[in-house]
Amino acid sequence: MASADSEVSFQDVQEAAKRIEPYVHRTPVMTCSSLDHMAGRALHFKCEIFQKIGAFKIRGATNAVLQLLKSMPPNQKPILVTSSSGNHAQALAFSAKTMGLQALIAMPSNAPVVKQAAVRGYGATIVDCGPNIKEVRDAATQKIIQENSPNAYLIPSSDHPHVIAGQGSIALELLEQVPFLDAIVVPVGGGGMLSGICIASKGINPNIKVYAAEPLNADDCAKSFAAKERIRQTGSPNTVADGLRIGIGEKTWPIIRDNVTDVITVTEDEIISAMRLVWERMKLLIESSAAVGVAAVLSEKFKALSHQDIKNVGVILCGGNVDLDNLPWRK
């Protein structure tokens, strides 16, 4: 169910899924009896770590680029612009390469080196925008657009209808693979994936519960949910989950507000422990942002939820782009 304020419908998600199908992988769902035992319920992990570019972001970026090209004259080639700390930057760079387009990307100076290298490897140009502060990133992005006007087009990392619709395709796949889910746990930063999954999953099963998982050190979604109004993320949150440092957006917030059951926050220690646990027990190389969802289902708050109502839980492993020279448990 989309919010009354939403620009994205269930049909938009269905159409996006068909549109991007030739360009993305249908990712597997995996299970682990050890983690089931620790959580006290059956967990079903949607492995977007095996997606192209190693993260879910390719879904939304591809849908947005395809929709942009559809709206333009055939002989006109747009310059794609965005700001991102990593996975959306890689996704847009990869989409630009696939479509034969140029991409200019504002990346924070503290973005993981492995993600910066991948962006350059896909042929995009990185513009260093200093620390990961929203106002600084926005200013750098606007400067890039002005310098490349009128051919430059912004593709936001999350707060865009076409991006939201593309990310929602995750839930369409997941609920085909595991149709009996009672709940889905989704990491939240800007909220594009969370809001898309809300629309798709509620469109299939209005009774399914969707929980947001968020770092306690970057908890604007939890604060907004409690206050019932959007509270902006300020500064540069100090969390190991670099992909979740951005705050929820104007377009994603109403969908989250009207569809999310609750927001579960987790500490830095819980995130790092969950990341290492999945590496060791499941042999899956997940990044810290993906570990936030795992930490949430292992938290005491989630364990205390009714086991009668929530027996089978989908957990989105959103990405696996890890800087192996900078592992969080080695600091």
Secondary structure, 3 states (H helix, E strand, C coil): CCCCCCCCCHHHHHHHHHHHHHHCCCCCEECCHHHHHHHCCEEEEEEHHHCHHHECHHHHHHHHHHHHHHCCCCCCCCEEEEECCCHHHHHHHHHHHHHCCEEEEEECCCCCHHHHHHHHHCCCEEEECCCCCHHHHHHHHHHHHHHCCCCEEECCCCCCHHHHHHHHHHHHHHHHHCCCCCEEEEECCCCHHHHHHHHHHHHHCCCCEEEEEEEHHHCHHHHHHHHCCCCCCCCCCCCCCHHHCCCCCCCHHHHHHHHCCEEEEECHHHHHHHHHHHHHHHCCCCCHHHHHHHHHHCCHHHHCCCCCCCCEEEEEECECCCCCCCCHHHC
